[in-house]
C-alpha cells in the first residue's frame, strides 16, 4: 500500500461486515505524509441514531485502543510501518461493536 500511494492517498475498504445485516461496514484509510488515519467516518454512531452515545462508544473503543471523537468518528492515527490491513479490520469490528452496544443501550 505505501509504495503505490506516495505522500498522499485515500481508499475506502469494505470489511465484509454489515450493520444489522444490511449496510456494509466500511473503513476509510487516509495517508498524509507518514501519518495514516483509519476511521469509520462516524457510521456506527450515525446509523445507531442514539442520543447519549458518547460514554458507551468511548468504553467500547477503549477495549481495542482506538478513539472516538465528538462527531462520533471511530478512528486510530498511525504512522507508516504498521500493519494497516489488520488495523482496518479491527477498526471495522470495533465500529460494528459500537453500533451493537449503542442499540443495546437503547433497549
Secondary structure, 3 states (H helix, E strand, C coil): CHHHHCCEEEEEEEEEEEECCCEEEEEEEEEECCEEEEECCCHHHHHHCCCCCHHHHHHHHHCCCCEECCCCCEEEEEECCCCHHHHHHHHHHHHHHHHHHHHHHHC
